Structure formats: C-alpha cells, structure tokens
Amino acid sequence: MVRTLLVGTALAFMSTTAMAQNPTVGGAEMFAEKNIIENAVNSPIHTTLVAAVKQAGLVETLSGPGPFTVFAPTDEAFGMIKKKSLDALMQPGAKDQLAKILTCHVVAADAMSSAIAGMIADDNGNHAVPTVGGCTLQAKMDGDKITLTDENGRVATVTTADVEQSNGVIHVIDRVLLPKQ
C-alpha cells in the first residue's frame, strides 16, 4: 500500500510538474493533452491566426494526429500586414493563397527548441527548415532566441518556445512568414 501511494504521488507530481512547465501564451494556459487547435482558440493573442486557419479550411488537419510544429504568428504579427491585404486574404476566393501562407508556418515533425538549436549548431549556424507548404525557412540563433527567415528575407523571432500539444508543439513568433513571391 505504501509503495502504491508513493508511486501514485510520484506520478501526480510528475504530471503536475509537466503541466507547470508548459508556457502560457498571452496569459492563457496551454494544455499538453489538448491539440493545436484546442489550445490556439484559447490564446488571446492568436485570434487572427485562428480565424485564418478556419477560413483556409485547416482546422481538421491541425486537429489531426500530427506530429506538427507550428510557428504561430501573433495578432500583432498579423497587424504588420496592411489591413487591405489581410482583408483580401480572408475572402473565400483567396482560400488557396491563405492556406499556402499558413502551411509555410507548419513543419511535419515535433521539433522542440532544443532540437532546432541542435540542428542549427550541426549546420554551422543556419538550418534549412522545409515546411508542409513547400517553403523553406532558414533557422538561426540570435543569442538564445531562434529566428526564422522566409524566402523573402522576412525575419521572425520565436518569442515563446516549446508549447507542447497532444499532436506536436507550438512556437510563438512575432512576424508572419510568406512564401516566395
């Protein structure tokens, strides 16, 4: 009985410790047992991203088993895009273009920041990251932060790393990345 109690207590501690280690996003708790979409809808700083994912028809995909690594631009990052351009992307006729942009933020792997940093180091400071959207991002280190450069030279910084999900991981970024124009 004592052994069972100790094992149960250890498991509860490990579970609580694991949950406590998942960073919050925009002040909202993110739960490792929820999928990317279930957590994203609760993030107050990803309302534009969630709306765009819905408009592009990617909810089912990103709710699927994965694994996925999503570089998730904040509302502030989307705010850097001209309102007229963003409004045009959110129209039904631009669904394919919007899906292309969004999938250039998704990698078909579960890549925590330590793994990405290791790949950057192994590749002499610059690691090519192929996305499911067909884009290739360049990952580099800027001090202790990971940066991603898109095919147009646009640079995003990972501001919150390693938000674990049941089907992958989210890394919050401060800029929207775009496919080659």
N, C-alpha and C positions, 0 to 999 in steps of 0.2 A: 504494500500500500504506500509506504514511504517512497519507494522507487517510482511508482506511478505518479504520485504527487509531484515529485521532483522533475520528472520528465514533462509532465503537463505544465508545470510552472516554467520550465526552460523553454518549451515550445511557445507558450503565451508571451514570454519575454522576447523571444526571437521574433515573433510576429509583430509585437508592438514596436520593437526596435526597427524592423524592416519598414514598417509603415511610417515611423517617425523620420526615417531617412529620406523618404520621397519628398522632394522640394514642393513648396506651394507655388502656384502660378497666379499672379495677380491677386495674391492673398487667399486664393481658394485652394482647399485641399485637393490633392490628386491621389487617387487610389490605385495601387498597383494591380488590384484584382479587376479593375474596370478597363475597357478597351479605349482606344484613342478617341473615338467619337464621344463615348460616355463621359470621359474626363474633359474633353475640349468644350463641350456645351456648358460646363460649369465654370470655365475660365472667363472672368470678366474682361480680360484683355485680348480675347480671341473671337469676339463676336463677328467681325468681318470675315475672318477665316472660316468660321463655322457656316456662315451664310454662303460663302463662295463654294465650300465643299458640297453643300446641299444643292446649290444652283448647278454645279458641274456634274452632279449625279455620282459622287464618290463616297457617299455615306456608307453604303453597303460594303464596298471594297475595304474602307478603313475600319470597319467594324468586324471584318473577317479575321481569320486566324493569323495572318501575317507570316513571319515577323516583318515589322516595318520600323524604320527610323524616320521620323517626321521632323523636319526643320520648320518650326511653326512661327511664321511672322505674326507679330502683334498688330493690334488695331493701329497703333502709332506707325508701324512699318507700312501698313496699307495707306495710311494718311499721307505718306510721301508721294504716292501716285496721284496725279491730277484727278480731281473728282470726276471730270467728264470722261476720262479714260476708264476709271474704275466703274462708273455707271454703265459704260458701254460693255465692259466685260461681264457685267451681271445680267445682261439681256439674254433671252433664250437663244438668239442667233449666234451668240459668242460662246456657247457651251463648250465646244471642242477646244477653242483657244484657251478658255479658262481652265479646263481640265489639264491641258498641256502645261500651263504655268504652275498649277498646283502639284502635279505629279513630278515636276522638276524640284520639288521640296521633299520627295519621298524616296527612300532607299529600301530595297527589298532585303533587309537584314536588321538584326537587333544590335546596333552599334552604340555602346556606351562611350562616354567621352574619353575614358582611359584607353579604350581600344583605338579610337580615332587618333588620339595623341600618339599612340604607339606606331600606327601606320604612317603618320606624318614624320615621325622620327626615323622610321625604317626607310622612308623615301626621301631622305635628306632635306626635310623641311617643307615638302609640298606633296600632298597625296591626292591623286585624281579620284573623285567620287562619282561613279555613274549612277544616275537616278532612274526610276521607273519611267519617267517622262522622256528619256532619251538625252537628257542634258548631262554634261559632265561638270561638276563643281570642283574647285581646287580648294582643298582644306590645308590650312596653315595654322601655326601658333603665333599669337601676338601676346607675348608674356605668358600668362597662364590661361588665356582665352583662346578658343578655337574660332577662326574666321573661315568663311566660305566665300569664294569668288565665283560669280557666274560667268557664262561665256561672253558677257558684255563688259566685264571688268567691274561690275557692281559687287561691293563687299558687304557681307552681313557678319555680325558677331554673335556668337552664342552667348546669350545673357543669363539663361538658366539651363543648366545641363542635367541630363540623366533623370528625367521624369519618367519613371517606369510605368508601363502599361501592361495589361494582360497579353497584348499582341505586339509588343515592341517597346519603343522608347520615343519620347518627345524631347527635342532640344529647342527651346525658345530662341528666336532670332530677331534682330532689330531692323531687318530690311527684307523686302520681297525680292526674290531672285527671279530672273527672267531667262527664258530660252534665247538662243542666238537669234538676232533679228536680221 
